[in-house]
Amino acid sequence: MLKTVPKSVLIVFLCACWVLPGLVNHEPWKADEPYSFGMVQHILQTMDWVVPAVAGEPFMEKPPLYYLTAAFFARLFSPVLPLHDGARLASGFFILLAFLFAGLAGRRLWGPGQGVTTVALLLGSAGLLLNAHQLITDTALFAGFSIAIFGLIIAEAQPIAGGIWLGVGVGVGFLSKGLLAPAVFGLASLLLPAMFPSWRTRRYMLCLGVAILAAVPLLAVWPIALYLRSPGLFREWLWMNNFGRFFGFAHLGPGKTGTYLLLLVYFAFPAYPLAAWALWRKARNGRGEMTSIAVPLVVFLVMLAILELASDGRDLYALPLLLPLSMLAASVVPNLPRWSSTILERLCTAVFPVVILTLWAGWFALDTGHPAALAGWLHRSHPAYIASFRPLAFAVATFFTVSWFLLVLVPRNSGKPEGERAVLSWATGMSLAWGIAMAILLPWLDAGNSYRETMISMGKAIPPGMQDIVGISIGESQRALLDYYVGVKVQRFDPKDQDQDDLLLVKDSPGGKEHVDSGWSKIWEGARPGETKEVFRLYRRTNRRI
């Protein structure tokens, strides 16, 4: 069936099935979504785009482009969607923008039809699937990288257009996460002529000049506005949240636990092994062949080197690596050896039936209680979930299941498996399995990741007229959600300030010793159902001494 469906129609269908499910109908999930939404809410409340803030306090981790875009979507869709759902649509917008430019880049590199292959490889990457539906700035950075790579690819043939897209992409990346995009593409732009003589042309120099002109306004407008507002906050953003994170002296990030080369084994499958094979094949055929993959190769190497050298590290940071890997992999897909196409296609027909059956089994156990062992385990992991049959969700999941069966399993094509069909089969499995999961299991997932009921319960315990609270160990995510759900702003606790507010909120470990003296009386304690790592306790001051 895949062979009979036009590739353009299929890829549009798969993108819709991949992007849309999971963007709405759930609360902000820990750990990144709540504080991101807090900054969106700050923009909606104050119209201040210069200083990102959470619950009234500046939070200078990232520039404001994503939060501004999310605020626009939240306001635009506010008549029909909760603010947090509307804001999350910004991620879908940036991902679709990235797909568009990645497809254009793949087509420009390898010819008609290979843009679809490039996008299919992105759709099949587990790392992108798990992160692209979150309310996070990394989706905007991903779009910026895609635009900038496209600009470099067309630089020689169309230096002015290439320079504009390169500059805009770098600017979008900068306004999303800071200095990473300018550093990667600045180094890549210098390395291309250094490594490949064919890039030492006046047309390429013209492209770089246009790129600088296009990027400068985007690179300058927010930092200048921030500096004019507060030189101290400007230094905090530039020095601590850029250089401090990279070199490790700021101690803001989680630290690095492994190498990205190993992470990519699952994060970028099947693009990663296909890209490695493409690199080996091009290198074997000589320098001329290497020139054809210069842009994705150099961007990948520079980005990988920066990530490996950085002191801070998360799986999430590897998202931009998927773009050059997918472009490299697309170059060999039309000529994949029969054995590799066979392996990938058989893997599709072995893995995804199990995944889809497992998803349906989980839904059946949750809503019927059978089998008891599975139902018990699922309910214990997310005890706040309330079983309820949802006809529309059931119909959507059934449609996705039937679609996968028709597209991949019947009718089976005879003859030699094609690499292109194998890649599309994998992308089809990933997209439709995701759609099934979001249709029937999203309420269960939301019950395990939402703070709504906990925050509302806490809000009911706050005495009338006391809306300001000081907190100990309360992170930006909890502060943002208290502001959103309850309308209270938690400030930092200062033990030297005897005139702070009369309510104290403490986050601690369950069963841990309460580190609050007799000057405070506990009036509420709670945690998310099933939570084993944190508990919240609310205290009221009984005297003015601490």
C-alpha positions as CSV (number, residue, x, y, z in Angstrom):
1,M,0.0,0.0,0.0
2,L,2.9,2.4,0.7
3,K,4.0,2.0,-2.8
4,T,0.6,3.0,-4.2
5,V,0.1,6.2,-2.0
6,P,1.8,9.3,-3.4
7,K,4.7,10.2,-1.2
8,S,3.6,13.9,-0.9
9,V,0.2,12.8,0.3
10,L,1.6,10.2,2.7
11,I,4.2,12.6,4.3
12,V,1.5,15.2,4.9
13,F,-0.7,12.6,6.5
14,L,2.1,11.3,8.7
15,C,3.2,14.8,9.7
16,A,-0.4,15.5,10.9
17,C,-0.6,12.2,12.8
18,W,2.8,12.8,14.3
19,V,2.6,16.5,15.2
20,L,-1.0,17.1,16.4
21,P,-1.6,14.4,19.0
22,G,-0.2,15.3,22.3
23,L,-0.2,19.0,21.9
24,V,-3.5,19.7,23.7
25,N,-5.8,18.2,26.3
26,H,-3.2,17.9,29.1
27,E,-1.9,20.1,31.8
28,P,1.7,21.4,31.9
29,W,3.9,18.5,32.7
30,K,7.1,18.5,34.8
31,A,9.8,19.3,34.5
32,D,10.2,21.9,31.7
33,E,6.7,22.8,30.7
34,P,5.5,24.5,33.9
35,Y,8.3,27.1,34.1
36,S,8.1,27.6,30.4
37,F,4.4,28.3,30.7
38,G,5.1,30.6,33.6
39,M,7.1,32.9,31.3
40,V,4.3,32.7,28.8
41,Q,1.8,33.7,31.4
42,H,4.1,36.6,32.5
43,I,4.0,38.0,29.0
44,L,0.2,37.6,28.8
45,Q,-0.2,39.4,32.1
46,T,2.3,42.2,31.7
47,M,3.1,42.4,27.9
48,D,6.7,42.6,29.0
49,W,8.8,40.7,26.4
50,V,12.2,42.1,27.5
51,V,12.7,40.3,30.9
52,P,11.5,36.7,31.1
53,A,10.0,36.1,34.5
54,V,8.2,33.3,36.4
55,A,5.7,34.3,39.1
56,G,7.1,37.9,39.1
57,E,10.8,37.0,39.4
58,P,13.2,37.3,36.5
59,F,14.3,34.0,35.0
60,M,17.2,34.7,32.6
61,E,17.8,31.3,31.2
62,K,16.7,31.9,27.6
63,P,15.7,34.7,25.2
64,P,12.0,35.3,24.7
65,L,11.2,34.3,21.1
66,Y,9.5,31.0,22.0
67,Y,7.6,32.5,24.9
68,L,6.4,35.4,22.7
69,T,5.2,32.9,20.0
70,A,3.5,30.7,22.6
71,A,1.8,33.7,24.2
72,F,0.5,34.7,20.7
73,F,-0.9,31.2,20.2
74,A,-2.3,31.0,23.7
75,R,-4.2,34.3,23.2
76,L,-5.3,33.4,19.6
77,F,-6.8,30.1,20.7
78,S,-8.0,31.2,24.1
79,P,-11.7,31.1,23.1
80,V,-11.5,27.4,22.5
81,L,-8.4,26.1,24.4
82,P,-7.0,26.6,27.9
83,L,-4.0,28.9,27.8
84,H,-1.5,26.2,28.4
85,D,-2.8,24.1,25.5
86,G,-2.9,27.1,23.2
87,A,0.7,28.0,24.2
88,R,1.9,24.4,23.4
89,L,0.7,24.8,19.8
90,A,3.8,27.0,19.3
91,S,5.9,23.8,19.5
92,G,3.8,22.3,16.7
93,F,4.3,25.4,14.6
94,F,8.1,25.4,15.0
95,I,8.4,21.7,14.4
96,L,6.3,22.0,11.2
97,L,8.6,24.9,10.1
98,A,11.6,22.7,10.8
99,F,10.1,19.9,8.7
100,L,9.5,22.3,5.8
101,F,13.0,23.5,5.6
102,A,14.5,20.1,6.2
103,G,12.5,18.8,3.3
104,L,13.6,21.7,1.1
105,A,17.2,21.0,2.1
106,G,16.9,17.3,1.4
107,R,15.4,17.9,-2.0
108,R,18.1,20.5,-2.9
109,L,20.9,18.1,-1.8
110,W,19.7,14.8,-3.4
111,G,17.0,15.6,-5.9
112,P,13.2,15.3,-6.2
113,G,11.6,12.9,-3.7
114,Q,14.5,13.1,-1.2
115,G,12.9,15.9,0.8
116,V,10.2,13.4,1.7
117,T,12.8,10.9,2.7
118,T,14.6,13.5,4.9
119,V,11.3,14.3,6.7
120,A,10.5,10.6,7.1
121,L,13.8,10.0,8.8
122,L,13.0,12.8,11.2
123,L,9.5,11.4,11.9
124,G,11.1,8.1,12.7
125,S,13.6,9.4,15.3
126,A,12.5,8.5,18.8
127,G,14.4,11.5,20.3
128,L,12.4,14.0,18.4
129,L,9.1,12.2,19.0
130,L,9.6,12.3,22.8
131,N,10.5,16.0,22.9
132,A,8.8,17.9,20.1
133,H,5.4,17.9,21.7
134,Q,6.5,19.7,24.9
135,L,6.2,23.4,25.7
136,I,9.9,24.0,25.4
137,T,12.2,26.5,23.6
138,D,14.2,23.7,22.0
139,T,11.5,23.3,19.3
140,A,12.2,26.9,18.2
141,L,16.0,26.2,18.2
142,F,15.3,23.1,16.1
143,A,13.5,25.3,13.5
144,G,16.3,27.8,13.6
145,F,18.8,25.2,12.8
146,S,16.7,23.8,10.0
147,I,16.4,27.2,8.4
148,A,20.1,28.0,8.7
149,I,21.2,24.7,7.2
150,F,18.9,25.2,4.2
151,G,20.5,28.7,3.8
152,L,24.0,27.1,3.7
153,I,23.0,24.4,1.3
154,I,21.7,27.0,-1.3
155,A,24.6,29.4,-0.6
156,E,26.5,28.7,-3.8
157,A,23.6,28.7,-6.2
158,Q,21.6,31.5,-4.6
159,P,24.0,33.5,-2.4
160,I,21.5,36.3,-1.5
161,A,18.6,34.0,-0.7
162,G,21.0,31.6,1.1
163,G,22.4,34.4,3.2
164,I,19.0,35.6,4.2
165,W,17.9,32.2,5.3
166,L,21.2,31.5,7.0
167,G,20.9,34.8,8.9
168,V,17.3,34.3,9.8
169,G,17.9,30.8,11.0
170,V,20.8,31.9,13.2
171,G,18.7,34.7,14.6
172,V,15.8,32.4,15.4
173,G,18.2,30.0,17.1
174,F,19.7,32.8,19.1
175,L,16.4,34.3,20.2
176,S,15.4,30.8,21.3
177,K,18.3,29.5,23.3
178,G,21.2,32.1,23.2
179,L,24.7,31.7,21.8
180,L,24.5,28.1,20.6
181,A,23.2,28.7,17.1
182,P,25.6,31.7,16.4
183,A,28.5,29.6,17.6
184,V,27.6,26.5,15.6
185,F,27.0,28.3,12.3
186,G,29.8,30.8,12.8
187,L,32.3,27.9,13.2
188,A,30.7,25.9,10.4
189,S,30.8,28.8,8.0
190,L,34.5,29.2,8.6
191,L,35.2,25.5,8.4
192,L,33.5,24.9,5.1
193,P,36.0,26.9,3.0
194,A,38.8,25.6,5.2
195,M,38.0,22.0,4.6
196,F,36.6,22.1,1.0
197,P,38.3,24.3,-1.7
198,S,35.0,24.4,-3.7
199,W,33.6,26.7,-1.0
200,R,36.3,29.3,-1.5
201,T,34.3,31.5,-3.8
202,R,33.1,35.1,-4.0
203,R,29.5,33.8,-4.1
204,Y,30.0,32.1,-0.8
205,M,31.5,35.3,0.7
206,L,28.5,37.2,-0.6
207,C,26.2,34.7,1.1
208,L,28.1,35.2,4.4
209,G,27.9,39.0,4.1
210,V,24.1,38.9,3.5
211,A,23.7,36.5,6.4
212,I,25.5,38.9,8.7
213,L,23.2,41.7,7.6
214,A,20.1,39.5,8.1
215,A,21.2,38.2,11.5
216,V,22.4,41.4,13.2
217,P,19.0,42.9,13.9
218,L,17.8,39.6,15.4
219,L,21.0,39.2,17.4
220,A,20.9,42.8,18.7
221,V,17.3,43.9,19.4
222,W,16.6,41.8,22.5
223,P,20.1,42.0,24.2
224,I,20.1,45.8,23.7
225,A,16.6,46.1,25.2
226,L,17.6,43.9,28.1
227,Y,20.8,45.9,28.8
228,L,18.9,49.2,28.7
229,R,16.4,47.7,31.2
230,S,18.9,46.1,33.5
231,P,22.6,45.7,33.0
232,G,22.7,43.2,35.9
233,L,20.1,40.9,34.3
234,F,22.0,41.2,31.0
235,R,25.2,40.0,32.6
236,E,23.3,37.2,34.4
237,W,21.9,36.0,31.1
238,L,25.1,36.4,29.0
239,W,27.7,35.3,31.5
240,M,26.0,32.8,33.8
241,N,23.4,31.2,31.5
242,N,25.6,31.0,28.4
243,F,29.3,30.8,29.3
244,G,28.6,29.6,32.9
245,R,26.6,26.6,31.7
246,F,29.1,25.7,29.0
247,F,32.2,25.9,31.2
248,G,30.4,24.6,34.3
249,F,31.2,27.4,36.8
250,A,27.5,28.5,37.0
251,H,26.4,25.1,38.4
252,L,22.9,25.7,36.8
253,G,22.5,22.5,34.7
254,P,22.2,18.8,35.6
255,G,25.7,18.0,34.4
256,K,26.7,15.5,31.8
257,T,26.3,11.7,32.3
258,G,27.4,10.2,29.0
259,T,28.5,10.8,25.4
260,Y,26.1,11.9,22.7
261,L,27.6,9.4,20.3
262,L,26.0,6.6,22.4
263,L,22.8,8.5,23.0
264,L,22.2,8.8,19.2
265,V,22.0,5.1,18.8
266,Y,18.4,5.1,19.9
267,F,17.8,8.9,19.8
268,A,18.4,9.1,16.0
269,F,17.5,5.6,14.7
270,P,17.4,4.8,11.8
271,A,19.0,8.0,10.6
272,Y,22.2,7.5,12.7
273,P,23.4,4.2,11.2
274,L,22.3,5.2,7.7
275,A,24.3,8.5,8.1
276,A,27.4,6.6,9.2
277,W,27.1,4.3,6.2
278,A,26.7,7.4,3.9
279,L,29.8,9.0,5.4
280,W,31.8,5.8,4.9
281,R,30.6,5.4,1.4
282,K,31.3,9.0,0.4
283,A,34.8,8.9,2.0
284,R,35.6,5.8,0.1
285,N,34.7,7.4,-3.2
286,G,37.0,10.4,-2.8
287,R,37.0,14.1,-1.9
288,G,34.5,15.0,-4.6
289,E,31.9,12.8,-3.0
290,M,32.6,14.3,0.4
291,T,32.0,17.8,-1.0
292,S,28.4,16.8,-1.7
293,I,27.7,16.2,2.0
294,A,29.9,19.2,3.2
295,V,27.1,21.2,4.9
296,P,25.3,18.5,6.9
297,L,28.7,16.9,7.8
298,V,30.3,20.1,9.1
299,V,27.2,21.3,11.0
300,F,26.9,17.9,12.6
301,L,30.6,17.8,13.6
302,V,30.7,21.3,15.0
303,M,27.4,20.8,17.0
304,L,28.6,17.4,18.3
305,A,31.9,18.9,19.4
306,I,30.3,21.8,21.3
307,L,27.8,19.4,23.0
308,E,30.6,17.0,24.0
309,L,32.8,19.9,25.4
310,A,30.0,21.5,27.4
311,S,29.8,20.8,31.1
312,D,26.0,20.9,31.0
313,G,24.2,18.1,29.2
314,R,20.8,16.6,28.6
315,D,19.3,14.3,26.0
316,L,17.2,17.2,24.9
317,Y,20.2,19.1,23.7
318,A,20.8,16.6,20.9
319,L,17.7,17.6,19.0
320,P,19.6,19.8,16.4
321,L,21.9,16.8,15.6
322,L,18.9,15.0,14.0
323,L,18.7,17.5,11.2
324,P,22.2,16.9,9.6
325,L,22.0,13.2,10.4
326,S,18.7,12.9,8.5
327,M,20.1,14.8,5.6
328,L,23.2,12.6,5.5
329,A,21.1,9.4,5.7
330,A,18.7,10.5,3.0
331,S,21.6,10.5,0.5
332,V,21.9,6.7,0.6
333,V,18.3,5.6,1.1
334,P,17.5,5.2,-2.6
335,N,20.4,2.8,-3.0
336,L,20.3,0.9,0.2
337,P,21.5,-2.7,-0.2
338,R,18.8,-5.3,-0.2
339,W,19.8,-6.8,3.1
340,S,19.6,-3.5,5.0
341,S,16.2,-2.6,3.5
342,T,15.0,-6.1,4.4
343,I,16.2,-5.7,8.0
344,L,14.6,-2.3,8.5
345,E,11.3,-3.5,6.9
346,R,11.2,-6.7,8.9
347,L,12.0,-4.7,12.1
348,C,8.9,-2.5,11.3
349,T,6.6,-5.5,11.0
350,A,8.1,-7.0,14.1
351,V,8.2,-4.0,16.4
352,F,5.1,-2.0,15.7
353,P,2.5,-4.7,16.0
354,V,3.9,-5.4,19.5
355,V,3.9,-1.7,20.3
356,I,0.3,-1.2,19.1
357,L,-1.0,-4.3,20.8
358,T,0.7,-3.2,24.0
359,L,-0.9,0.2,23.8
360,W,-4.4,-1.3,23.3
361,A,-3.7,-3.8,26.1
362,G,-2.8,-1.0,28.5
363,W,-6.0,1.0,27.6
364,F,-8.2,-2.1,28.0
365,A,-6.6,-2.9,31.4
366,L,-7.1,0.7,32.6
367,D,-10.7,0.9,31.6
368,T,-11.9,-2.6,32.4
369,G,-9.6,-3.8,35.2
370,H,-8.5,-6.9,33.2
371,P,-6.0,-8.4,33.4
372,A,-5.9,-7.5,37.1
373,A,-2.2,-7.6,37.4
374,L,-1.6,-5.2,34.6
375,A,-4.5,-2.9,35.6
376,G,-3.2,-2.8,39.2
377,W,0.3,-1.9,38.1
378,L,-0.9,0.9,35.8
379,H,-3.3,2.3,38.4
380,R,-0.6,2.2,41.2
381,S,1.8,4.1,39.0
382,H,-0.7,6.8,38.3
383,P,-3.4,6.5,41.0
384,A,-5.1,9.8,40.2
385,Y,-6.4,8.3,36.9
386,I,-10.1,7.8,36.7
387,A,-11.3,5.2,34.2
388,S,-13.8,6.5,31.6
389,F,-14.6,5.4,28.1
390,R,-14.0,8.2,25.6
391,P,-15.8,7.4,22.3
392,L,-13.9,10.0,20.2
393,A,-10.5,8.9,21.5
394,F,-11.4,5.3,20.9
395,A,-12.5,6.1,17.3
396,V,-9.3,8.1,16.6
397,A,-7.1,5.3,17.9
398,T,-9.0,2.7,15.9
399,F,-8.5,4.9,12.7
400,F,-4.8,5.1,13.3
401,T,-4.6,1.3,13.9
402,V,-6.4,0.5,10.8
403,S,-4.4,3.0,8.8
404,W,-1.1,1.4,10.0
405,F,-2.4,-2.0,9.0
406,L,-3.5,-0.9,5.5
407,L,-0.4,1.2,4.8
408,V,2.3,-1.2,6.0
409,L,0.9,-4.8,6.2
410,V,-1.5,-5.2,3.2
411,P,-1.1,-5.6,0.5
412,R,2.6,-6.6,0.9
413,N,4.7,-5.6,-2.1
414,S,6.6,-8.5,-3.8
415,G,10.1,-8.4,-5.0
416,K,13.2,-6.6,-3.6
417,P,12.5,-4.3,-0.6
418,E,13.2,-0.7,-1.4
419,G,15.2,1.5,1.1
420,E,12.7,4.3,0.6
421,R,9.7,2.1,1.4
422,A,11.5,0.7,4.5
423,V,12.2,4.2,5.8
424,L,8.6,5.3,5.1
425,S,7.3,2.1,6.8
426,W,9.3,3.0,9.9
427,A,8.1,6.6,9.9
428,T,4.5,5.3,9.5
429,G,4.8,3.0,12.5
430,M,6.3,5.8,14.7
431,S,3.7,8.4,13.7
432,L,0.6,6.2,14.0
433,A,1.8,4.4,17.2
434,W,2.3,7.9,18.7
435,G,-1.2,8.9,17.6
436,I,-2.7,5.7,19.2
437,A,-0.9,6.3,22.5
438,M,-2.0,10.0,22.7
439,A,-5.6,9.1,21.8
440,I,-6.2,6.4,24.4
441,L,-3.5,6.9,27.1
442,L,-3.1,10.6,27.3
443,P,-5.6,11.0,30.3
444,W,-3.6,8.3,32.2
445,L,-0.3,10.1,31.4
446,D,-1.8,13.4,32.4
447,A,-2.9,12.0,35.7
448,G,0.7,11.0,36.5
449,N,2.4,14.3,35.4
450,S,-0.1,17.0,36.4
451,Y,0.2,19.2,39.4
452,R,-3.3,20.7,39.0
453,E,-5.1,18.9,41.9
454,T,-2.2,19.3,44.3
455,M,-1.9,23.0,43.7
456,I,-5.7,23.6,43.9
457,S,-5.8,21.6,47.2
458,M,-3.0,23.8,48.5
459,G,-4.9,26.9,47.4
460,K,-7.9,25.9,49.4
461,A,-5.8,25.7,52.5
462,I,-4.5,29.3,52.2
463,P,-6.4,31.5,54.7
464,P,-8.5,34.3,53.2
465,G,-6.6,37.4,52.4
466,M,-3.1,35.8,52.5
467,Q,-2.1,35.5,48.9
468,D,1.7,36.0,49.2
469,I,3.9,33.1,50.3
470,V,7.6,32.6,50.8
471,G,9.1,29.2,49.9
472,I,12.0,26.9,50.6
473,S,13.2,24.6,47.8
474,I,10.3,25.6,45.6
475,G,11.4,25.5,42.0
476,E,10.3,27.7,39.1
477,S,7.9,25.0,37.9
478,Q,5.9,24.8,41.2
479,R,6.0,28.6,41.5
480,A,4.6,29.0,38.0
481,L,1.8,26.5,38.5
482,L,0.8,28.1,41.8
483,D,0.5,31.4,40.1
484,Y,-1.5,29.8,37.2
485,Y,-3.9,27.6,39.2
486,V,-4.2,29.5,42.5
487,G,-3.2,33.0,41.7
488,V,-0.5,33.3,44.4
489,K,3.2,34.2,43.9
490,V,5.8,32.3,46.0
491,Q,8.8,34.5,46.8
492,R,12.2,33.3,48.0
493,F,12.5,32.7,51.8
494,D,15.0,34.9,53.6
495,P,15.7,33.8,57.2
496,K,17.1,37.3,58.0
497,D,13.9,39.1,57.0
498,Q,11.6,39.1,60.0
499,D,8.9,41.0,58.1
500,Q,8.3,38.5,55.3
501,D,4.8,37.1,54.7
502,D,3.1,34.9,57.2
503,L,2.9,31.8,55.0
504,L,5.8,29.4,54.3
505,L,5.7,26.7,51.6
506,V,8.4,23.9,51.8
507,K,9.2,21.2,49.3
508,D,10.7,18.1,51.0
509,S,11.1,14.4,50.6
510,P,8.2,12.2,51.8
511,G,8.7,11.0,55.4
512,G,11.6,13.4,55.9
513,K,12.2,15.4,59.0
514,E,10.4,18.8,59.0
515,H,13.1,21.5,59.2
516,V,10.8,24.2,60.4
517,D,10.9,25.4,64.1
518,S,8.2,26.1,66.5
519,G,7.6,29.6,65.0
520,W,5.5,27.9,62.3
521,S,2.4,25.8,62.4
522,K,1.6,23.4,59.6
523,I,-1.8,23.9,58.0
524,W,-1.5,21.7,54.9
525,E,0.5,18.8,53.5
526,G,0.1,17.2,50.1
527,A,1.8,15.6,47.1
528,R,0.8,14.4,43.7
529,P,-0.9,11.0,43.9
530,G,1.7,8.3,43.4
531,E,4.6,10.8,44.0
532,T,7.5,9.2,45.8
533,K,10.2,12.0,45.6
534,E,8.5,15.2,46.9
535,V,5.9,16.5,49.3
536,F,4.7,20.0,49.9
537,R,4.0,21.5,53.4
538,L,2.4,24.8,54.0
539,Y,3.0,26.6,57.3
540,R,1.5,29.7,59.0
541,R,3.7,31.9,61.2
542,T,2.7,31.8,64.8
543,N,5.2,34.4,66.0
544,R,7.6,36.9,64.4
545,R,10.8,35.0,65.2
546,I,12.3,32.2,63.0
